[in-house]
Amino acid sequence: MKKVLLSDSGPETSDAIYSFWRWENEEDLNVERVAEITEYLLSIGINAFELSPVYGHGKIERLFGEALTKLGVDRNELVIFTKVTNKVALEDGTIEYEPLTEKSIIAQIDASLSKLNTDYIDVVLVQDYDPLMNVDAVASVLTSLQIRGKIKHVGVSNFNVQQHKLIASRLSQEVVTNHFELNLLNTTALEDGRIDFIKEQYSKPMAFGPLADGNILFGHDYRAVTIRETLEGFTQKYNSNIEQIAVAWIHKLGALPIIGSLSKSRIKNAATASEIQLTYQDWHTIYEVTKTI
């Protein structure tokens, strides 16, 4: 799998990213299972991993850190994303809200570093714009953490263009990415300017939900069925399957798809989609269908 720069300033990452967000309800949540999937991902060239303090009710970061130790992975070969968030995962599985402050951000980063058994995070994503957020204070502590070497880069998650611009205006280094949903059943980021703005910054977006939580493959509503039938019409031409065409459509935009499946075959489908080069005509043919359903 080829490597690409997430932005002009880095980091260099595989052109697909794996996220553990679907492990929320995984019953077999243990270090052996995490290590198995991680080893497989590395074997097919995926070196980028997206985590969060709340994934797996707060357990995934610790298990991933233990898995890396178990596998003896060279930390310098990995690109690790995690988040700072105003959501606090409680032991009973519920979520509480706590404002992002200097104290809470430092506590979250230190906790993530400890669980992941690492000295630094490659990219910290500020998750979900909070209308009550003190942007200056948040930017100040993130800049301080960059100077101290605890985080390398800052990104955002689910920010609109104006929110993205606001926090970027307060940071000393660029915002390297915006992490949002993008798929053939949700092309909002194409219409509301988010992708255009990211391109203006010479960065790449991180696209989660590339298969719309499986609806593109298995949905029964009219929109899902229509998209699936459209994609099916291209599978023979590209010697591929529906899943690969859907992800290849995202790649054509310069976005990095986030893979969340626990199935190795599904992971491989998404990971190999970058090898499919949709023609200009075919990309637009598919896109036009999304506008009519």
Secondary structure, 3 states (H helix, E strand, C coil): CCEEECECCCCEEECCEEECHHHHHCCCCCHHHHHHHHHHHHHCCCCEEECCCCHHHHCHHHHHHHHHHHHCCCHHHCEEEEEECCEEECCCCCEEECCCCHHHHHHHHHHHHHHHCCCCEEEEEEECCCCCCCHHHHHHHHHHHHHCCCEEEEEEECCCHHHHHHHHHHCCCCEEEEEEECECCECHHHHCCHHHHHHHCCECCEEECCCCCCHHHHCCCHHHHHHHHHHHHHHCCCCCCHHHHHHHHHHCCCCEEEECCCCHHHHHHHHHHHHCCCCHHHHHHHHHHHHHC
